[in-house]
């Protein structure tokens, strides 16, 4: 995951040897090039501009919330998909933004200017903060430009990121769920898969082609760069580049830190999500409106649950802990040969160890309480927000009281206060309270776990609390907001429950603050040492949502059953899976018709098969969803959307032998786009096709 400003000459030469034809675009990171067409979505995903009129290609799973938002008037939209037959039909997605990259500059020297190595950590951070504020003030003087500073290598390097944020983003096309989510949870993190995980958005701008708030007068954005599309396919061992915004990695975490995350953070998260999903599924099976409401939440949690469960199992089965311990031992051996290096770096790993030791139990407890409240106790979480009103009422701050009422609008409460929403809340809240009571030491229970809830009969005591609480009814809640009083708020049992949980979380966070200081100091010194140790080698900063490239090859892999899985999957594979009758393998009728009639519009392979997914050896992680897969000519051949099971440890390490990026073949996307009611979207795309019989390339 190479950061473009830090792309070393050796990496550029390597890409040149691999015959990537546009390597100069990457070597000059801040010159205009195809990378400027790779954008960051506010959903945390990547997208790419693929037309002269601002069409953005990304993953279907990246716009799930948009489908739900737009589909409030038509719940079937989540399953049936969306297609805008005209520009006027394209629907604004409220709150969604697209960030276009402008520049990435290494500003480490500017950030650390005037920072004395002899100053305290607090004094150093204060000076760094002043420097960053001054840099950002200069960087954002141009209209429409936003900037931030990304600390990297544990605050040993700093990169200035400049970008333009477009706020008028509209949905253009999303296939039905039985295409965009074919395989569902079963095929998540698995290959072979046959998932049509793609969607089209469009960026809109004002008359000056600048970012603007949503307006009917806005026009499609005219980009300076967009990606051409190649339907010419690929062969095994062809070069593939993936460009995108990977979110988080911890590639330099010591073994002890990986084990700590597994045993104290992931353990709590798995316990919470594992308890909630069966509750949601049982209610959703009987109530379509609740199923539509809970769909995006369940999708996120199911993905996390499977990911962290597989990650835990992989850590247990893999040699990652031994490898990382060997890496740390090499660091110790390196500094031990020099008294000056030993004096400088010998405290790094012990500081990390001390931080982990101080955090262990408090971290598990805090994670369990926080995740339970966030995911499984929606009404209690709503009540927790009333702490702001509590403070305003205490201060008799009429302006803040009015602002709180305005922010808590009635429409936002509607999904929660449906019969199925209330039933789900009651069951899941009871389950979360039971889990917390069982897992937390009694001395660390929030006070309401005994004053409001009876540990011996959670369901009965919770029912009594709801009966007395105005949070249990939308009408009663709105009546309270019409004339709120501090006394009534303080007496409410659900508010008491929420407040005591929040107070315990605050107490745990105070206990963790010392541990976090030790960890931060240890990481900073450890990474400083690694940069010095490997000064003659090539290392890259952990992923942090900044623009990265990864290069690899199209390559097949051994399947779980021991056979060799082909480097691409086809519509025939989808049809075979659909014969199982499983709900997640229901084949879309339109695709079935195309398959039965072999009507593939010229996008099929030489043997007549229609490709859907393919795999590469690229290094990707969360945040790369929607990243364009680019061939040696710089043209788009696919869309990254998942990793296989061997990529599950990508947070901590890249397994170049067995990890695979799973991608949607652009030919399948083109086929689906071409069969819509008109060719409006298809005709906007710049398609780079080899002509026959000369073999010369032509553009549509």
C-alpha positions as CSV (number, residue, x, y, z in Angstrom):
1,X,0.0,0.0,0.0
2,X,2.4,2.6,-1.3
3,X,1.8,6.3,-0.5
4,X,2.2,8.3,-3.7
5,X,4.4,11.2,-2.3
6,X,6.7,8.6,-0.8
7,X,6.9,6.3,-3.9
8,X,10.6,5.6,-3.9
9,X,12.7,5.3,-7.1
10,X,13.0,1.5,-6.5
11,X,9.2,1.1,-6.6
12,X,9.0,3.2,-9.7
13,X,11.7,1.1,-11.4
14,X,9.9,-2.1,-10.3
15,X,6.7,-0.9,-11.9
16,X,8.6,0.1,-15.0
17,X,10.1,-3.5,-15.2
18,X,6.5,-4.8,-14.8
19,X,5.7,-2.8,-18.0
20,X,3.2,-0.5,-16.4
21,X,2.9,2.0,-19.3
22,X,1.9,5.1,-17.1
23,X,4.5,4.8,-14.4
24,X,5.5,8.5,-14.9
25,X,2.1,9.5,-13.7
26,X,2.9,7.8,-10.3
27,X,6.4,9.1,-10.1
28,X,5.1,12.7,-10.3
29,X,2.5,12.3,-7.6
30,X,1.3,16.0,-7.7
31,X,1.1,16.3,-11.5
32,X,-2.3,15.7,-13.2
33,X,-2.8,12.0,-14.0
34,X,-5.3,9.2,-13.9
35,X,-5.0,9.0,-10.1
36,X,-6.9,12.2,-9.9
37,X,-10.0,10.3,-11.1
38,X,-9.9,8.1,-8.0
39,X,-12.1,9.6,-5.3
40,X,-13.0,9.1,-1.7
41,X,-16.7,8.6,-0.7
42,X,-18.0,9.8,2.7
43,X,-19.2,6.2,3.2
44,X,-15.6,5.2,3.7
45,X,-15.2,3.6,0.3
46,X,-13.3,4.4,-2.9
47,X,-14.8,5.4,-6.3
48,X,-13.5,6.3,-9.7
49,X,-14.7,8.9,-12.2
50,X,-15.5,7.1,-15.4
51,X,-17.0,9.7,-17.7
52,X,-16.6,13.3,-18.9
53,X,-19.8,14.1,-17.0
54,X,-18.9,13.1,-13.5
55,X,-20.2,9.5,-13.3
56,X,-18.5,7.6,-10.4
57,X,-18.2,3.8,-10.3
58,X,-18.2,2.2,-6.8
59,X,-19.5,-0.9,-5.0
60,X,-23.1,-1.7,-4.3
61,X,-22.4,-2.3,-0.7
62,X,-21.0,1.2,-0.4
63,X,-24.4,2.8,-1.3
64,X,-26.6,0.5,0.9
65,X,-27.5,3.4,3.2
66,X,-28.3,5.6,0.1
67,X,-30.7,2.9,-1.2
68,X,-32.4,2.8,2.1
69,X,-32.6,6.5,2.4
70,X,-34.0,6.9,-1.1
71,X,-36.3,3.9,-0.7
72,X,-38.2,5.2,2.3
73,X,-41.1,5.9,0.1
74,X,-40.6,2.6,-1.7
75,X,-39.0,-0.1,0.6
76,X,-38.7,-2.5,-2.3
77,X,-35.9,-0.3,-3.7
78,X,-33.4,-2.0,-1.5
79,X,-34.1,-5.4,-3.2
80,X,-35.1,-4.2,-6.6
81,X,-32.3,-1.8,-7.3
82,X,-32.4,1.6,-9.0
83,X,-32.0,3.0,-12.5
84,X,-32.3,6.7,-13.5
85,X,-33.6,6.7,-17.1
86,X,-32.8,10.4,-17.4
87,X,-30.7,13.1,-15.7
88,X,-33.8,14.4,-14.0
89,X,-34.4,10.9,-12.4
90,X,-31.0,10.9,-10.7
91,X,-31.7,11.2,-7.0
92,X,-29.7,13.3,-4.5
93,X,-28.2,11.3,-1.6
94,X,-28.5,13.5,1.4
95,X,-25.3,13.7,3.4
96,X,-23.1,11.9,0.9
97,X,-20.0,13.6,-0.3
98,X,-17.2,12.9,-2.8
99,X,-13.6,14.1,-2.2
100,X,-11.4,14.7,-5.2
101,X,-7.6,14.7,-4.6
102,X,-5.6,17.8,-5.3
103,X,-2.2,17.3,-3.7
104,X,-0.2,15.2,-1.2
105,X,2.9,16.7,0.3
106,X,5.4,15.5,2.8
107,X,5.5,18.4,5.4
108,X,7.3,16.6,8.2
109,X,9.9,19.4,8.4
110,X,7.3,22.1,8.6
111,X,5.3,20.3,11.3
112,X,8.3,19.7,13.5
113,X,9.8,23.1,13.1
114,X,10.7,24.6,16.5
115,X,9.9,21.3,18.3
116,X,12.7,20.7,20.9
117,X,13.6,17.1,21.5
118,X,14.3,18.1,25.2
119,X,10.7,19.5,25.7
120,X,8.0,17.5,27.4
121,X,5.5,15.5,25.3
122,X,2.9,18.1,26.1
123,X,5.1,21.0,25.0
124,X,6.1,19.1,21.8
125,X,2.4,18.4,20.9
126,X,1.5,22.1,21.6
127,X,4.1,23.3,19.1
128,X,3.1,20.7,16.5
129,X,-0.5,21.8,16.9
130,X,0.4,25.4,16.3
131,X,2.5,24.5,13.2
132,X,-0.3,22.4,11.8
133,X,-2.9,25.1,12.3
134,X,-0.6,27.6,10.4
135,X,-0.1,25.1,7.6
136,X,-3.8,24.4,7.2
137,X,-4.6,28.1,7.3
138,X,-2.4,28.6,4.2
139,X,-3.5,25.4,2.5
140,X,-7.2,26.3,2.6
141,X,-7.1,29.9,1.4
142,X,-8.4,28.9,-2.1
143,X,-12.2,28.7,-2.5
144,X,-13.5,25.1,-2.3
145,X,-10.3,23.6,-1.1
146,X,-10.2,21.6,2.1
147,X,-7.1,20.1,3.7
148,X,-5.9,18.0,6.6
149,X,-2.6,16.7,8.0
150,X,-2.2,12.9,8.2
151,X,0.3,11.8,10.9
152,X,2.1,8.7,9.7
153,X,4.7,6.2,11.1
154,X,3.2,7.0,14.6
155,X,3.7,10.7,14.2
156,X,7.2,10.5,12.8
157,X,6.1,11.7,9.4
158,X,3.3,14.1,8.3
159,X,1.5,14.4,5.0
160,X,-0.6,17.4,3.9
161,X,-3.7,16.2,2.0
162,X,-5.6,18.8,-0.1
163,X,-8.9,18.0,-1.7
164,X,-12.2,19.4,-3.0
165,X,-15.4,18.1,-1.4
166,X,-18.4,17.8,-3.6
167,X,-21.7,17.9,-1.7
168,X,-24.2,17.2,-4.4
169,X,-24.0,13.5,-5.2
170,X,-26.8,11.6,-6.9
171,X,-27.6,7.9,-7.4
172,X,-27.6,6.8,-11.0
173,X,-27.8,3.0,-11.0
174,X,-27.7,0.2,-8.5
175,X,-28.4,-3.4,-9.5
176,X,-31.0,-5.5,-7.5
177,X,-29.8,-7.1,-4.3
178,X,-29.7,-10.6,-6.0
179,X,-27.0,-9.2,-8.2
180,X,-25.2,-6.7,-6.0
181,X,-25.3,-9.0,-3.0
182,X,-25.4,-12.4,-4.6
183,X,-23.9,-14.9,-2.2
184,X,-24.6,-12.7,0.8
185,X,-22.9,-13.5,4.1
186,X,-22.1,-17.0,2.9
187,X,-19.7,-15.8,0.2
188,X,-18.4,-12.8,2.1
189,X,-14.6,-13.2,2.4
190,X,-14.8,-16.3,0.1
191,X,-13.8,-17.2,-3.4
192,X,-15.0,-18.4,-5.9
193,X,-17.8,-15.8,-5.8
194,X,-20.2,-14.3,-8.4
195,X,-21.2,-11.0,-6.9
196,X,-22.1,-8.0,-9.1
197,X,-21.0,-5.6,-6.4
198,X,-21.2,-2.3,-8.3
199,X,-23.2,1.0,-8.5
200,X,-23.0,4.3,-10.3
201,X,-23.2,7.8,-8.8
202,X,-22.8,11.2,-10.3
203,X,-21.1,14.3,-9.0
204,X,-22.9,17.6,-9.6
205,X,-21.4,21.1,-9.4
206,X,-22.5,24.7,-9.8
207,X,-22.4,26.7,-13.1
208,X,-18.7,27.3,-12.5
209,X,-18.0,23.6,-12.1
210,X,-17.2,24.1,-8.4
211,X,-18.5,22.2,-5.3
212,X,-21.9,23.4,-4.2
213,X,-24.8,22.4,-1.9
214,X,-27.6,20.5,-3.6
215,X,-29.6,22.5,-6.0
216,X,-31.9,21.6,-9.0
217,X,-29.8,24.1,-11.0
218,X,-26.6,22.2,-10.5
219,X,-25.1,20.5,-13.5
220,X,-23.0,17.2,-13.9
221,X,-19.4,17.9,-12.9
222,X,-16.9,18.0,-15.7
223,X,-13.7,16.4,-14.4
224,X,-10.1,17.1,-15.5
225,X,-9.4,13.4,-15.3
226,X,-11.5,10.3,-15.8
227,X,-10.6,6.6,-16.3
228,X,-11.0,4.8,-19.6
229,X,-12.6,1.4,-19.5
230,X,-11.0,-1.7,-21.1
231,X,-13.4,-4.6,-22.0
232,X,-10.4,-6.5,-23.5
233,X,-10.0,-8.7,-20.4
234,X,-6.9,-10.1,-18.8
235,X,-4.9,-13.3,-18.7
236,X,-3.4,-15.0,-15.7
237,X,-0.2,-13.2,-14.5
238,X,-1.3,-9.9,-16.1
239,X,-0.3,-6.8,-14.1
240,X,-3.0,-5.2,-12.0
241,X,-2.8,-1.9,-10.1
242,X,-5.4,-1.1,-7.4
243,X,-5.7,2.6,-6.5
244,X,-7.8,3.7,-3.5
245,X,-8.1,4.8,0.1
246,X,-7.4,1.9,2.4
247,X,-8.7,2.8,5.9
248,X,-6.5,1.2,8.7
249,X,-3.7,-1.2,9.0
250,X,-1.4,-2.0,11.9
251,X,1.5,-3.7,10.0
252,X,4.1,-2.7,12.7
253,X,2.1,-3.8,15.8
254,X,4.2,-6.1,18.1
255,X,2.9,-9.6,18.7
256,X,1.7,-8.7,22.2
257,X,-0.5,-5.9,20.8
258,X,-2.1,-8.2,18.2
259,X,-2.9,-10.7,21.0
260,X,-4.3,-7.9,23.1
261,X,-6.7,-6.8,20.4
262,X,-7.9,-10.4,19.8
263,X,-8.4,-11.2,23.5
264,X,-9.8,-7.9,24.9
265,X,-11.3,-5.9,22.1
266,X,-12.4,-8.3,19.4
267,X,-13.7,-10.8,22.0
268,X,-16.2,-8.2,23.4
269,X,-17.3,-7.1,19.9
270,X,-17.9,-10.7,18.8
271,X,-19.9,-11.4,21.9
272,X,-22.2,-8.4,21.3
273,X,-22.7,-8.9,17.5
274,X,-23.1,-12.6,17.9
275,X,-26.0,-12.1,20.3
276,X,-27.7,-9.4,18.3
277,X,-27.9,-10.8,14.7
278,X,-30.2,-13.8,15.6
279,X,-32.5,-11.4,17.4
280,X,-32.8,-9.1,14.4
281,X,-33.2,-12.0,11.9
282,X,-36.0,-13.6,13.9
283,X,-38.0,-10.3,13.9
284,X,-37.1,-9.4,10.3
285,X,-38.3,-12.8,9.1
286,X,-41.9,-11.9,10.1
287,X,-41.8,-8.2,9.4
288,X,-40.7,-6.8,5.9
289,X,-40.7,-3.2,7.1
290,X,-38.4,-4.0,10.0
291,X,-36.2,-6.1,7.6
292,X,-35.8,-3.0,5.4
293,X,-35.0,-0.8,8.4
294,X,-32.4,-3.2,10.0
295,X,-30.9,-4.2,6.7
296,X,-27.9,-1.7,6.6
297,X,-27.2,-2.1,10.3
298,X,-27.3,-5.9,10.1
299,X,-25.1,-5.8,7.0
300,X,-22.4,-3.8,8.8
301,X,-22.5,-5.9,11.9
302,X,-22.6,-9.3,10.1
303,X,-19.6,-8.2,8.0
304,X,-17.7,-7.2,11.1
305,X,-18.7,-10.3,13.0
306,X,-17.5,-12.6,10.2
307,X,-14.4,-10.6,9.7
308,X,-13.3,-10.5,13.3
309,X,-14.3,-14.1,14.0
310,X,-12.2,-15.3,11.0
311,X,-9.4,-12.9,12.0
312,X,-9.3,-14.4,15.5
313,X,-9.2,-17.9,14.1
314,X,-6.5,-16.9,11.6
315,X,-4.3,-15.4,14.4
316,X,-4.7,-18.6,16.3
317,X,-3.8,-20.8,13.4
318,X,-1.3,-18.6,11.6
319,X,2.3,-17.9,12.5
320,X,1.7,-14.1,12.6
321,X,2.5,-13.8,16.3
322,X,5.8,-15.7,15.9
323,X,6.7,-13.6,12.8
324,X,6.0,-10.4,14.6
325,X,8.0,-11.4,17.7
326,X,10.9,-12.2,15.4
327,X,10.5,-8.8,13.9
328,X,10.7,-7.2,17.3
329,X,13.7,-9.3,18.3
330,X,15.5,-8.1,15.2
331,X,14.8,-4.6,16.3
332,X,16.2,-5.3,19.7
333,X,19.3,-6.9,18.2
334,X,19.8,-3.9,15.9
335,X,19.9,-1.3,18.7
336,X,21.8,-3.5,21.1
337,X,24.9,-3.2,18.9
338,X,25.2,0.5,19.6
339,X,25.1,2.2,23.0
340,X,23.6,5.4,21.5
341,X,20.9,3.4,19.7
342,X,20.2,1.4,22.8
343,X,19.8,4.5,24.9
344,X,17.4,6.0,22.3
345,X,15.2,3.0,21.5
346,X,15.4,0.4,24.3
347,X,12.4,1.9,26.1
348,X,10.1,1.6,23.0
349,X,8.8,-2.0,23.3
350,X,8.7,-1.9,27.1
351,X,6.5,1.2,26.9
352,X,4.1,-0.6,24.6
353,X,4.1,-3.6,27.0
354,X,3.3,-1.4,30.0
355,X,0.5,0.3,28.1
356,X,-1.1,-3.1,27.2
357,X,-0.8,-4.3,30.8
358,X,-2.5,-1.2,32.1
359,X,-5.3,-1.4,29.5
360,X,-6.3,-5.1,29.6
361,X,-9.4,-5.5,31.8
362,X,-10.6,-1.9,31.4
363,X,-10.4,-2.2,27.6
364,X,-12.6,-5.3,27.5
365,X,-15.2,-3.7,29.8
366,X,-15.3,-0.5,27.9
367,X,-15.6,-2.2,24.6
368,X,-18.4,-4.5,25.8
369,X,-20.4,-1.6,27.3
370,X,-19.8,0.7,24.3
371,X,-20.7,-1.8,21.7
372,X,-23.8,-3.1,23.6
373,X,-25.1,0.5,23.9
374,X,-24.3,1.4,20.3
375,X,-25.7,-1.6,18.5
376,X,-28.1,-3.4,20.8
377,X,-29.8,-0.7,23.0
378,X,-31.3,1.9,20.6
379,X,-33.8,3.5,23.0
380,X,-31.2,3.6,25.8
381,X,-28.7,5.1,23.4
382,X,-31.3,7.7,22.4
383,X,-31.7,8.5,26.1
384,X,-27.9,8.9,26.5
385,X,-28.1,11.8,24.0
386,X,-30.3,13.6,26.5
387,X,-27.2,14.3,28.7
388,X,-26.9,17.5,26.5
389,X,-30.4,18.5,27.5
390,X,-29.5,17.7,31.1
391,X,-26.7,20.2,31.0
392,X,-28.7,22.8,29.2
393,X,-31.6,22.5,31.8
394,X,-29.2,22.7,34.7
395,X,-27.7,26.0,33.2
396,X,-31.2,27.2,32.2
397,X,-29.6,27.7,28.7
398,X,-32.7,28.4,26.6
399,X,-30.8,28.6,23.4
400,X,-29.1,25.2,23.9
401,X,-32.5,23.7,24.9
402,X,-34.1,24.9,21.7
403,X,-31.1,23.7,19.6
404,X,-31.4,20.2,21.2
405,X,-35.1,20.0,20.4
406,X,-34.5,21.1,16.8
407,X,-31.7,18.5,16.3
408,X,-33.9,15.7,17.7
409,X,-36.5,15.9,14.9
410,X,-39.6,13.8,14.9
411,X,-38.8,12.1,11.6
412,X,-35.6,10.6,13.0
413,X,-37.6,8.8,15.7
414,X,-40.1,7.1,13.4
415,X,-38.1,3.9,12.6
416,X,-37.4,3.3,16.3
417,X,-41.0,3.7,17.4
418,X,-42.6,1.2,15.2
419,X,-44.1,-2.0,16.8
420,X,-41.3,-4.2,15.4
421,X,-38.7,-1.6,16.3
422,X,-39.9,-1.4,19.9
423,X,-40.0,-5.2,20.1
424,X,-36.5,-5.5,18.7
425,X,-35.3,-2.9,21.2
426,X,-36.9,-4.7,24.2
427,X,-35.4,-8.1,23.2
428,X,-32.0,-6.8,22.3
429,X,-31.7,-4.5,25.3
430,X,-32.5,-7.4,27.6
431,X,-29.9,-9.5,25.8
432,X,-27.2,-6.8,26.1
433,X,-27.9,-6.2,29.8
434,X,-27.7,-10.0,30.4
435,X,-24.4,-10.1,28.6
436,X,-22.9,-7.2,30.5
437,X,-24.1,-8.5,33.8
438,X,-22.5,-11.9,33.1
439,X,-19.2,-10.6,31.8
440,X,-18.5,-7.5,33.9
441,X,-17.1,-7.7,37.5
442,X,-19.9,-6.7,39.9
443,X,-17.7,-3.9,41.3
444,X,-17.7,-2.3,37.8
445,X,-21.4,-2.5,37.1
446,X,-23.1,0.8,36.3
447,X,-25.2,1.8,39.3
448,X,-28.5,1.3,37.3
449,X,-27.6,-2.4,36.9
450,X,-28.9,-2.8,40.4
451,X,-31.1,0.3,41.0
452,X,-33.2,0.1,37.8
453,X,-32.5,-3.4,36.6
454,X,-32.8,-6.5,38.7
455,X,-29.9,-8.9,37.9
456,X,-32.1,-11.8,38.9
457,X,-34.9,-10.9,36.5
458,X,-33.7,-8.6,33.7
459,X,-36.8,-9.0,31.5
460,X,-39.3,-8.2,34.3
461,X,-37.3,-5.2,35.6
462,X,-36.7,-3.8,32.2
463,X,-40.4,-4.1,31.4
464,X,-41.2,-2.1,34.5
465,X,-38.6,0.5,33.6
466,X,-40.1,0.9,30.1
467,X,-43.6,1.2,31.6
468,X,-42.4,4.2,33.7
469,X,-40.2,5.8,31.0
470,X,-41.3,8.5,28.5
471,X,-38.6,7.1,26.2
472,X,-40.8,4.0,25.6
473,X,-43.3,6.0,23.6
474,X,-42.8,8.5,20.8
475,X,-45.8,10.5,21.9
476,X,-44.7,10.6,25.6
477,X,-41.2,11.6,24.5
478,X,-42.5,14.5,22.3
479,X,-44.8,15.6,25.2
480,X,-41.8,15.7,27.5
481,X,-39.9,17.8,24.9
482,X,-42.7,20.3,24.7
483,X,-42.1,21.1,28.4
484,X,-38.8,19.5,29.5
485,X,-37.8,19.7,33.2
486,X,-34.6,18.5,34.9
487,X,-36.6,16.8,37.6
488,X,-38.6,14.7,35.2
489,X,-35.6,13.8,33.1
490,X,-33.5,12.7,36.2
491,X,-36.4,10.5,37.4
492,X,-36.8,8.6,34.2
493,X,-35.5,5.0,34.6
494,X,-34.2,4.6,31.1
495,X,-32.4,7.9,31.3
496,X,-30.9,6.7,34.6
497,X,-29.8,3.5,32.9
498,X,-28.2,5.4,30.0
499,X,-26.5,7.9,32.3
500,X,-25.0,5.3,34.6
501,X,-23.7,3.3,31.6
502,X,-22.1,6.5,30.2
503,X,-20.7,7.4,33.6
504,X,-19.0,3.9,33.8
505,X,-17.7,4.3,30.3
506,X,-16.2,7.7,31.3
507,X,-14.6,6.1,34.4
508,X,-13.1,3.3,32.3
509,X,-11.8,5.9,29.8
510,X,-10.0,7.7,32.5
511,X,-8.4,4.4,33.6
512,X,-7.3,3.9,30.0
513,X,-5.9,7.3,29.4
514,X,-2.6,6.5,31.1
515,X,-2.3,3.3,29.1
516,X,-2.9,5.2,25.9
517,X,-0.2,7.7,26.8
518,X,2.3,4.8,27.2
519,X,1.2,3.2,24.0
520,X,1.5,6.4,22.0
521,X,4.9,7.1,23.4
522,X,6.1,3.5,22.7
523,X,4.7,3.5,19.2
524,X,6.3,6.8,18.3
525,X,9.7,5.7,19.5
526,X,9.4,2.2,18.0
527,X,8.5,3.5,14.5
528,X,11.2,6.1,14.7
529,X,13.6,3.3,15.3
530,X,12.2,1.2,12.5
531,X,12.6,4.1,10.1
532,X,16.3,4.4,11.1
533,X,16.8,0.6,11.1
534,X,15.4,0.2,7.6
535,X,16.6,3.5,6.2
536,X,18.1,1.7,3.2
537,X,15.0,-0.4,2.6
538,X,11.5,0.4,1.5
539,X,8.8,0.5,4.1
540,X,5.4,2.2,3.9
541,X,3.2,3.9,6.5
542,X,0.1,2.2,7.8
543,X,-3.1,2.7,5.9
544,X,-5.0,5.8,7.2
545,X,-7.5,6.7,4.5
546,X,-4.9,8.4,2.3
547,X,-4.5,7.6,-1.4
548,X,-2.4,4.5,-2.0
549,X,-1.5,2.1,-4.8
550,X,-0.9,-1.6,-4.7
551,X,0.4,-3.6,-7.6
552,X,0.0,-7.4,-8.2
553,X,-1.0,-10.0,-10.7
554,X,-4.1,-11.7,-11.9
555,X,-3.6,-15.2,-10.4
556,X,-5.6,-18.3,-9.6
557,X,-5.5,-19.9,-6.1
558,X,-6.1,-23.2,-4.3
559,X,-9.8,-23.5,-3.2
560,X,-10.8,-24.6,0.3
561,X,-11.5,-28.1,-1.0
562,X,-7.9,-28.4,-2.3
563,X,-8.7,-27.9,-6.0
564,X,-7.3,-25.0,-7.9
565,X,-9.8,-22.1,-8.2
566,X,-9.7,-20.4,-11.6
567,X,-8.7,-16.7,-11.7
568,X,-12.2,-15.7,-12.8
569,X,-15.8,-16.9,-12.2
570,X,-18.7,-16.8,-14.6
571,X,-22.4,-16.5,-15.0
572,X,-22.5,-20.3,-15.4
573,X,-21.0,-20.6,-11.9
574,X,-23.8,-18.3,-10.6
575,X,-26.4,-20.5,-12.3
576,X,-25.0,-23.6,-10.8
577,X,-25.0,-22.1,-7.3
578,X,-28.6,-21.0,-7.8
579,X,-29.8,-24.6,-8.2
580,X,-29.2,-25.1,-4.5
581,X,-32.3,-23.1,-3.8
582,X,-30.6,-21.1,-1.0
583,X,-32.0,-17.6,-0.5
584,X,-28.6,-16.0,-0.9
585,X,-28.1,-17.8,-4.3
586,X,-31.3,-16.8,-6.0
587,X,-30.4,-15.8,-9.5
588,X,-31.8,-12.6,-10.9
589,X,-34.4,-13.4,-13.6
590,X,-32.8,-11.0,-16.1
591,X,-29.4,-12.6,-15.7
592,X,-31.0,-16.0,-16.0
593,X,-32.6,-14.9,-19.3
594,X,-29.3,-13.6,-20.5
595,X,-27.6,-16.8,-19.5
596,X,-30.2,-19.1,-21.1
597,X,-30.0,-17.2,-24.3
598,X,-26.2,-16.6,-24.2
599,X,-27.0,-12.9,-24.9
600,X,-23.8,-11.3,-23.6
601,X,-23.5,-8.3,-26.1
602,X,-20.0,-9.3,-27.1
603,X,-18.6,-9.1,-23.6
604,X,-18.1,-12.9,-23.3
605,X,-14.9,-14.8,-23.3
606,X,-13.6,-16.7,-26.4
607,X,-15.2,-19.9,-25.0
608,X,-18.6,-18.1,-24.7
609,X,-18.6,-17.8,-20.9
610,X,-19.5,-14.5,-19.3
611,X,-17.1,-13.4,-16.5
612,X,-18.3,-11.9,-13.3
613,X,-15.5,-11.8,-10.7
614,X,-11.7,-12.3,-10.9
615,X,-8.9,-12.3,-8.4
616,X,-5.5,-10.6,-8.1
617,X,-2.6,-10.7,-5.7
618,X,-3.0,-7.0,-4.7
619,X,-2.8,-5.8,-1.1
620,X,-6.1,-4.3,-0.1
621,X,-8.0,-3.6,3.2
622,X,-11.3,-2.0,4.2
623,X,-11.6,1.4,2.5
624,X,-10.4,-0.1,-0.8
625,X,-14.0,-1.2,-1.5
626,X,-14.9,0.4,-4.9
627,X,-11.2,0.8,-5.9
628,X,-10.5,0.6,-9.6
629,X,-8.4,-2.2,-10.9
630,X,-6.2,-0.9,-13.6
631,X,-4.2,-2.8,-16.3
632,X,-0.7,-2.0,-17.6
633,X,-2.2,0.5,-20.0
634,X,-3.8,2.5,-17.2
635,X,-7.3,1.4,-18.2
636,X,-10.0,0.1,-15.8
637,X,-10.7,-3.6,-15.9
638,X,-12.6,-4.1,-12.7
639,X,-13.7,-3.0,-9.3
640,X,-12.2,-4.4,-6.0
641,X,-14.9,-5.4,-3.4
642,X,-13.6,-8.1,-1.1
643,X,-10.7,-10.3,0.0
644,X,-10.5,-14.1,0.4
645,X,-10.1,-15.8,3.7
646,X,-6.3,-15.7,3.5
647,X,-6.5,-11.9,3.3
648,X,-8.3,-11.7,6.6
649,X,-5.0,-10.9,8.4
650,X,-4.4,-7.9,6.1
651,X,-4.9,-5.6,9.1
652,X,-1.5,-6.9,10.5
653,X,0.3,-8.4,7.5
654,X,0.1,-9.0,3.8
655,X,0.2,-12.6,2.7
656,X,1.4,-12.3,-0.8
657,X,1.3,-16.0,-1.5
658,X,-2.3,-16.8,-0.6
659,X,-4.2,-13.5,-0.1
660,X,-6.4,-12.4,-3.1
661,X,-8.3,-9.3,-3.9
662,X,-11.7,-10.2,-5.3
663,X,-12.9,-7.9,-8.1
664,X,-16.0,-7.4,-10.3
665,X,-15.1,-7.8,-13.9
666,X,-15.8,-4.5,-15.9
667,X,-17.3,-6.6,-18.7
668,X,-20.1,-7.8,-16.4
669,X,-20.7,-4.2,-15.3
670,X,-20.9,-3.1,-19.0
671,X,-23.3,-5.9,-19.8
672,X,-25.7,-5.0,-17.1
673,X,-25.4,-1.3,-17.9
674,X,-26.1,-2.0,-21.6
675,X,-29.3,-3.9,-21.0
676,X,-31.0,-1.1,-19.2
677,X,-34.1,0.7,-20.7
678,X,-31.8,3.0,-22.7
679,X,-28.1,3.3,-23.4
680,X,-27.8,6.6,-21.6
681,X,-25.2,5.6,-19.0
682,X,-23.4,3.0,-21.3
683,X,-22.9,5.7,-24.0
684,X,-21.3,8.1,-21.5
685,X,-18.4,5.7,-20.7
686,X,-15.1,5.9,-22.5
687,X,-14.5,2.3,-23.6
688,X,-11.1,1.2,-25.0
689,X,-11.6,-1.8,-27.2
690,X,-9.2,-3.7,-29.5
691,X,-10.6,-3.7,-33.0
692,X,-10.7,-6.7,-35.2
693,X,-8.8,-8.0,-37.2
694,X,-5.9,-5.6,-36.9
695,X,-5.8,-5.8,-33.1
696,X,-5.4,-2.0,-32.8
697,X,-7.1,-0.3,-29.9
698,X,-10.0,2.0,-30.6
699,X,-12.1,4.2,-28.3
700,X,-15.9,4.2,-28.4
